[in-house]
Amino acid sequence: MAEIRVEDLHKAFGDFTAVKRSNLTVGNGEFFVMLGPSGCGKTTTLRMIAGLELPTSGRILLDGEDVTFRRARERDIAFVFQLFALYPHMTVRQNIAFPLKCQGMPSGERRKRAADTARLLQIDHLLDQPVSRLAGGDRQRVALGRAIVREPKAFLMDEPLGALDAEFRHLMCQELRALHDRVGATTVYVTHDQLEAMAMADKIAVMNQGIVEQYGAPQEIYDRPASMFVADFIGSPPMNFLRFNGAVTPGSTAVKLNGCMLPVPVIDDGRAEGELALGVRPEHILFEDGSGLRGRVFGSEYLGTTQIVTVETSHGRVKARVPADVAVRTGENVGLAFRTPSLSLFDAASGQALRLRRPAEAAHG
Amino acid sequence: MAEIRAQGLSKSFGSIAALQDLDLTVEDGSFVVLLGPTGAGKTTTLRLIAGLEQPDRGRVAIGGQDAAALPPAARDVAFVFQQYSLYPHWSVFDNLAFPLRSPARRVPEDAIRRRVQEVAELLHIAPKLQNKATRLSGGEMQRVAIGRALVRQPSAYLMDEPLSSLDAKLRAELRLELKRIQQDLGATMLYVTHDQIEAMTMATHIGVLKEGRLVQFGTPRQIYESPVDSYVATRLGTPRINLLPVDAVHVRAPNGAAMVGARTEHIKLIERPVNGTTVGLVQRLEHLGDQSHLHLQVADNKIVILVDGHSPLKQGDPLGIELVQPLFFDAGGRRVAGA
C-alpha cells in the first residue's frame, strides 16, 4: 500500500483552470475524500492521480516515486468508475478474476484470489452465479471485488454510489468503510455528497473552483470551517450566517448585532470596520424568551425526531434544528440564543474564518 | 385546481401486479406524496392518473369528472418526469414558453414573457433564459423541466421524483420552494419519491406504498408517530427505528407484542446503569455532519440513536437504556397498542 502526494498540481483546459496549484498528501491506508460541487476540480485531480489526464504543471508521487508522466496501467492503482460495469454473461467468479486473467495469472492462483476477495466482500456464496441474476447491492460488491482482487497500491473512486437512492447509499457507505477497515488500502474517493464524505472519510479535502478550501478530519471541518464556502457546503441545512457591520480587536469575547451583545469564543484576529458574518449551525440554536436577538417564525419542517424552524431576523433567515416536541407557531415572535463555543466568525468580504480560541473542553460542552 | 380520486385502481404488467386496488383521494389544494421503494407502484399510479397507462380495473376522476375516456392531453394535468426531456435546440425561454404557445391555449406573447420570467426567477434560472437547453448543467435542466409544468395552471401537478438528480443543497432549496409555490397557487399536487425527507417536509398527506398496495395514508406526523405496521415505521425517521424482540429489553409489553420499536426519542440513556436496567455497549459514534449516530450493542441486537456530535462516549462504554412509550408490533408486524 502507498502514500499519494500531490505537489503544486495545476491543470488548465484552454482558458479554464480546473485545478489551481493544489497540494495534498494521502497517508498510507487513509480513506481520503475529495468533496465539492460539480466543476470544483475534484474529478480532474483524481484523473491526474490515475494517469488518465496529464497535469499542466506539478508532480504526483506514489510512495515517494514520481509517476506524473507514467501511463495509467503502470501506476498500480485501481480506478472504480460506476460500480455497475460488469460483464453480464459471466459469473461472479469470472467477473472478479477477469483483471487477473488479463495479467496472465495461472488459473489456480486466479481461483484462489477470486475466492479470497469474495470472502472479504461476503459474497462467496454467490461465486458461481451469473451476475445478471444478482440484486443491486451484490452487483456493486462484485464490481468492487474486481478492483480489490488486483491488490493495487491504491483505489481511486469517482462517485461510485451516485446512482443509488439515499437509504441504500448510506448502507453502502457503512459497508465501504467496513471494507476499508479490513483491507486498509489507501483510497481516494470523490463525491459531492457531504453525507458520504462525513460517514467514510479519515480526511476530507473540500474543493471549490480548483482550490482546496480546507483539508482535515470530518468533525474538524464541520466544527471549524475555514471559510464561508465550506461552512455552507457542509451540514444540512447548512450553517447560518448573520451578517453585520463591525470591527473586532484581538482578545474580544463578544460581537454586537443590532445593538445586542452576543458572546463568542475569544477572537485571535483583528478586523477594521467592515462586514462580518457570525456563523451558527442549526443545531446550536436554542429558543430563549429572554434573548435580545429576536425574530419571527416563518415556518417549520417536521422531521420526526427533530424539526427545522425557519426564523426571519433583521440579519436574514435563520434555520434552527430543535426537538420535534418544541411547540412553535408560524408568525410567533421568538428569542434566539446560540451555543457560544460552537460559533464561527467570518470576514464576509473574503469569506475567510477569523481565528477563534476554543478551549478543548468548551468544544465538548 | 381540482381533486383527484382513484378508486379500486389495479394494473398488472405480465405476471407482475404493479398496483392492487388503490383507493386514493388527493383533495383540492393538498400536497400528497406517495412514498415507497423502487417497484412499490408509485410511478404506475402517477402514469395511470395522467392517462399514460390504462388501468386493468378501477377508475380515475379529476375534478369530479371520470377520466377514463380522456386522453392524457385532455386531462389538464402537468407531469414532471424524473428524467428531464427538453428541446435541446431551443433556448431555456422557448422551452419554458412551449406549453403556453400551444394552439389550444392562445396566450398573448407579452403574457407568456411575463409568466416565463416569473417562473424562471422562482427557480433561479432567470440569467440563463437565453442559453440553449444543452448548455445547462443537469440541475439547471431539471429546473427548466419543473418550470415547464409551473408556467401552466392545470387542474393538478403530477411529479415523479423531480429532485432526485439534483445535489443535496439544491434539493433542500427546491423542496422549500416547491412547497411554497404549491401553497401560493393552492395547487393540487401528487408527488412521488423514495426520499423520506421530501415526503416529511412537503406533504400535507403521505401515502406509503408497499408492493403495489397502499399501506397507510395520513399526515406526516400520523405516519411517523402512529405507523400501522413495522414496515411503515421503518419508512420514516433517520436513524431508522430500532426493532427488537420484546424480551431483549426491560419493558412492559402489551399482550400479543413480539417486537418493540424504539426511535431515538423513545430511548432514555442512563450514564450509570443500576441493576435491572437494560445495558448496551457503545460500538461506535458515527459522525454524519448534522447528525451523529450512536451504535449500541444490546445483547444480540444493535440499536442506533441520535446523539450530540461531541459526546465523549468511547467504544466499550456501558450505557443503561430505558424505553419511554415505544411502539409495539405483533409477530406479523402489525401494530399493537401500548400497555
Chai-1 contact restraints between the chains, C-beta under 6 A:
chainA,res_idxA,chainB,res_idxB,connection_type,confidence,min_distance_angstrom,max_distance_angstrom,comment,restraint_id
A,D165,B,H194,contact,1.0,0.0,6.0,A-B,restraint_1
A,A166,B,D195,contact,1.0,0.0,6.0,A-B,restraint_2
A,H192,B,D167,contact,1.0,0.0,6.0,A-B,restraint_3
A,Q194,B,G289,contact,1.0,0.0,6.0,A-B,restraint_4
A,L195,B,L288,contact,1.0,0.0,6.0,A-B,restraint_5
A,M198,B,H287,contact,1.0,0.0,6.0,A-B,restraint_6
A,M198,B,L288,contact,1.0,0.0,6.0,A-B,restraint_7
A,M198,B,G289,contact,1.0,0.0,6.0,A-B,restraint_8
A,A199,B,L288,contact,1.0,0.0,6.0,A-B,restraint_9
A,P218,B,H287,contact,1.0,0.0,6.0,A-B,restraint_10
A,Q219,B,H287,contact,1.0,0.0,6.0,A-B,restraint_11
A,Y222,B,G289,contact,1.0,0.0,6.0,A-B,restraint_12
A,I234,B,G289,contact,1.0,0.0,6.0,A-B,restraint_13
A,G235,B,G289,contact,1.0,0.0,6.0,A-B,restraint_14
A,G235,B,D290,contact,1.0,0.0,6.0,A-B,restraint_15
A,S236,B,D290,contact,1.0,0.0,6.0,A-B,restraint_16
A,E301,B,T201,contact,1.0,0.0,6.0,A-B,restraint_17
A,Y302,B,M200,contact,1.0,0.0,6.0,A-B,restraint_18
A,Y302,B,P220,contact,1.0,0.0,6.0,A-B,restraint_19
A,L303,B,M200,contact,1.0,0.0,6.0,A-B,restraint_20
A,G304,B,Y224,contact,1.0,0.0,6.0,A-B,restraint_21
A,G304,B,L236,contact,1.0,0.0,6.0,A-B,restraint_22
A,G304,B,G237,contact,1.0,0.0,6.0,A-B,restraint_23
A,T305,B,T264,contact,1.0,0.0,6.0,A-B,restraint_24
A,T305,B,E265,contact,1.0,0.0,6.0,A-B,restraint_25
A,T305,B,L306,contact,1.0,0.0,6.0,A-B,restraint_26
A,H364,B,H310,contact,1.0,0.0,6.0,A-B,restraint_27
